[in-house]
């Protein structure tokens, strides 16, 4: 299944307002792997991420033919569940605080079992690494709950769905679209066809280039060629290679380098709509170019300049913000567990690596009276100015909840 499967599904499921149960197993590999044991670190991560994303916990086991319970298995589960029990008061009745909606391509591609589009996985990974607060949506979801709508790579945005997206934009919403997801009217571009060169090279400028400097960046997957409409800005142009690498024109081991000559628009902006011609989310799932993530995050920053959460921490930290209305508080979940491909078959988690001095900024839109670690109860110093609440978590080892209590 992999560690992207659950967050993708749960970020959609939780929008349905139904009780949800996260399911994992105690096994090292898969169901029926008798006398094997998931590491405590992995089981912690899986259960605590369920809590963070609004699910209840279930850990599967299979009874031995002898009918005897495996004591080691229940020592493992019990050690994690004892922690879950202490965390439950900050999870019961919680609902997500999300300002970004990501339309999943699954709806439009047949939905075959275990054939989730790379664009969906790439969007979830990229946004999670950027500490964005987001849900996964389908075409029938209520877009008006969100400030920003993301259309990753393969969304057919014509017809009824296109009209719904245009209405969202007219109502003040922002849209980030990529690749084939630009056929709605307010996209500000006309799709001519496939880009004539692949790969080509994006040259970001201005705010889109923050953290990247002045350089050309290869875009491995073929994009689209578009014609900007009246009033549409070009945020980044492509430079083209000397030629497409073929049997007739061959160069080196992978692709032809840039010629330095400007080609066609690579990133455009029409009001509150930013469009990337390349399948940036599928590309990130394939080989995770950091420059792709940086440009996408910079574009999100242009469309959502005052996000509900800003986190200064390694990109391996997962941040999930929830609200408990009855308790008049937000609960911020921070998790730091790093899955690694130590064997060839699947990722494992064997260590908890602490991180220190995580800087958090929140925009709750109301007065705060206390910030405290949960369930420990230790008060954290915070400042509140111009609607922004700031505090620093001195140390994160695995999972930490932070309660932001309102006046």
N, C-alpha and C positions, 0 to 999 in steps of 0.2 A: 504493500500500500504506500509506504513512504510517509514522511512527516509533513508533507503538504496536503495530504488527502483530507485529514480531519478539519483543519482550519478552513479550507475551501468550502466543504460541505456545511460546517457549523455556521459560518458567516452568512450562508444563505438560510439555513434552517431557522436560525434565531429571528429572522424577519417575519416568520409565520405566526408568532405569538402562541406557540404550542410548547408544552414541556418536552425537553430534549435530553437524551441519554447518550453520553459518549461511551464508546465500547473499545476496549483494548484487551489484551491477553497477558497472562503471566509468562508466556513461553518466550524463548530466545528467538526462534524462527517463526513458526506459525502453529496453528491449531493442531493438537495431537503430538506436539514435541515433548513427550514425557521425559521427566527427570532433567528438564532444562529450566532455566530461570532468567527472566529479564533482570537487568541490573537495577538496583534500587534507584539509581539516578534516572534511568530511562522511565521507570514507572512513575516516579515523582513528576517528571516533566509531563508525561501524558495525562496524568490525573489533574495536575495543577493547571494545565492548559485548558482542560475541559471546564474547570471552574472559571477561569479567566474569560472564556468565550460563552459562558452562560449555560453550560450543560451539567447534568449530574454525571456521576462516575459509575462505571461498571468494569470489572476486571474478570475476564473469562478464564476458566480452568476446565479440565476434563478429568472425570473420575477414572482412576485406575480400575481394571477389571476385578481386582481384589476387593474393591469397595473401600479401601483404606485412603484416608485423607493424607496428602503429602504435607507433613508438618512444615518443611522449608518453604513451600509455596505460601502458606498462610501466615508465616512469620513475615515474609516479604510484603504481602498485601496488607497485613495488619499494621506494619510499620508506616506504610504510606497512608493508609486510611485513618490512622490516629492523628496524622497531621491534617488530613482533609476535614476531620471532625472539628478540629479547632478553628479551621478557616470558614466553616459553613455559615456562621452568623453574618459574615461580610459578603456572602454569595446568594443567600436566600432572597428571592424576590427581586434580584438585580436585573437590570436591562442595560443594553449597550448604549454608549454615547457615541454615535457615529455621524460624521458629517460628509462622508464620501460614499457614493454608491457605485459599485462595479458591476456592469452588466455582463453576465457570463455568456460566453459563446456556446455553451453546452446545449442550450435550448434550440439552437439553429443547426446543429450538426448531427442530429440523430440520437444523441444520448446513449450510445452503446456502452455496455459495461466495461469499465476500466479503459475507456478511451476518452478521457478528459482532455480537451484541447490544451496544448502547451501555453497558449495565451492566457488561459485561466490560471494555471499554476504560476506562470511568470508574474502576472499581476498581483496575486496573493503574496508571493515571495518579496517582490520589489516593495510593495506598500508596507508590508510588515517590517522589513528592514529599515524603512524610513519612518517608522513609528506613526504611520497614518492610522486614523480611526475610521474604519470602513466596513460596510456590509457588502455581500454579494447579492445581486438582484436578478430578476427575470423581466421580461417585457411588460408584465402585468403589475409589477411593483409600483408603489407610490413614489415617484421620483421627487415629489415636492418636500419630502422629509429631509432631503440632502442639499448641501450647498454646491457640491461638485459631483458630476456624473462622469465616470470613466468608461469608454467604449474600446475594449482591448482587441485590436487587430481584425476580428472576423465578425463584427456585428452588422447585419444587413439593415442599414438605417434608412430604408426607403418606406413608402407607404404609411401605414398606420403608426408604426414605431417611429418613423422619421417625423411625423406630425407631432407625436407626443414629445419627442426630444426638442423640437422647435418651440413648442409651448413652454417647456421647462426653461429654455433660454429666454424667451420673452418675459417669463415671470421672474427673471433675475438670476437664474441658475447658471453655473459654469460647466463647460464640457471639455474633457481631454479625450481626443479620439486618435486612432492610429490605423494605418494601412487601409483595409477595405471598409472602414467604419465611417466614411465621410460623405455619404450620399444624402444626408439630410440638408435642408435648405440653408440653415444658419451656419453650416461648416465653413462657408466662405471660399470654397474651392470647387472646381469642376474636375472630376477625375477623367483624364485623357486615356490612360491605359497603364501598362506596366512601364516601369522606369527602363530606359534603354541600356543602362549599364548596371552590372552587379559583380562585385560590390562597388559601391560608390562611397563617398567620404563626406561626412557632415562637418560643417565649419560653424560651430555655435558662436554667437556674438552676444554682447550685452549680458542681461541677467541670465540668459540660457547658458552662458559660458562660465558662470560662477563655479569656482573650484576646478576648472578645466584649463584655463589659460587660452592662449592663442595657438591653435593646432587644428589639424584635420583628423577626424576619427572615422575609422573604417566601419561601415555598416554591412555586416556579412550577408544579410538576406535581402533579396530583391524587393524594392519598394514600388510605389506608384508614381506616375508622373501626373502632376496636377497643374491646373491653371488658376491662379488666385483671382478672386472676384474683386470688384470695386471696393476699396476700403480695407482689403485684407493685407496685413503686413507679412513680410517674409522674415521670420526670426532667425533662420539658418538656411543657407544655401548648401547644395552639394557641390563638391568638386568631383570631376569624373576621372577615371583611369585613362591611360594612354589608349587602351582598347580592352575589350572583353577577352579574358584568357580562354582561348579555344585551340583546336588543332591548327587553325590557320594563323593565329596570333598567340604565341605561347611565351610565358615568362615565369620563371622561378617555380617554387614549390606549391604556392597556394593561390595568390592572385596578383594581378598587375597593380603596381603602385599608382598613386595619384599623379595626374599630369599637372596638377595645380590650376587647371582651368575650370572656371565656374560652369556648372551644368544646369540644374533646375532646382526649384524650391524644395527644401527638405523639411522645414518646420514652418507652419504658418499660424497667424492669429487673426481672427475676425471677432472683435469685441471680446466676449468672454468664452470664446471657443479656440482652443489650441489643437492643431492637428500635426501629427508626425506621419510622413509618407511611408515609413518603414514599419514592419511588424515588431515593434520594440519590446512588447511583452513576451511574445514567443521567443524572440532572440535572447531575452534575459533568462528565460527558462533553459534555453539550449546551452549557453556558455557564459552567462553572467558578466558581460562587459561592464565594468564599473562606470565607464563614460556614458553608457546608455542609461543606467540608473540615475546618474547625476543629472543628465539633461531632463529626464522625466520628472525627477523631484524638483528641479528648478522650475519647470513648467507648472507643476502643481503649486509651487510657491507664488507664481505670478497670478494664478487663478484663485488661490486661497491664502492670501497674505497673512491672515491672523488665525491660524489653526487652533483648534480647541486644546491641543497638546503639542508641546515642543520638548524634545528629549535630547540631551547631549550625552551620548553613551555609545559604546560599540554597536555596530549594526547587527550583532548577534543577540542583542537584548530585544525581547518581545514586550511590547507595551499594549495593554488592553484596558480601556477606561469604561467603567460601568457606573450606573446610578441606582441607589436604593431610595426611592422616593419616601417610603414610610419612615426611614431613619434620617432623612434630610442629609444625605451625604453622597458623595462620589467615592468610588473605590478604584484606585489605580493598581492594576496587577503588573508587576515587572518580573520577567522570567529570563534566566540566563543559563541555558543548557545547550551544548553544541553537538549536534549529531555529526558523526564522522564516518566516512566510508573506509573503515579499517579492514574489512574483508570485501570480497568482490560482490557479495549477494545483496547487502542492504546496509543502511546506516545504523550505527550504534552510539549509545551515550554511556561513557564509563567514568566520567569525571564531572564534578561541579567546580567550575573555575570562577572564583569571586571577581567582581569588578567594583571599583570604588569611585566615590564622588560623582554620582549621576545627577546632573542638573536638570530639573523639571520646571517647565512653565505651563500653567493652565489658564484657560479663560472660561471660568464657570458662569459668568454673567450674574453673580450674586455675591453677597458678603460671606466670607469664611471666618469661622471662629476658632478652628483648630485643625492642625494637620498632624496625623499620628500614624506610626507603623502599626499594622494589625497582623496577627492578634496580640502582639506584644504590648501595645498601648504606649510605647515610647513616643513622646511629643517631639515633632521636628520643627525647628525654627523656620519661619516663612516670612516673606514680604508680600504686600499687596499694593500695587500701584497701577493706575490707569487700567483697571480691570484685569490685570495679569497677576496671578499668584505664583510666586517662585519659591522653590526650596531645593535642598540638596539631600539626596540619600547617601549617607557615608559609605555604605557597603551593601552589595547585593550578592548573596550566595544562594543560587537556585531560584527561589521564588519569594517575593515579598509583596504584600498588599499594603497600600497606604490609603488611609481614610481621610478624605477632605470633608470636614463637617461644616455645615452651613448654619449661619446665625438664624 
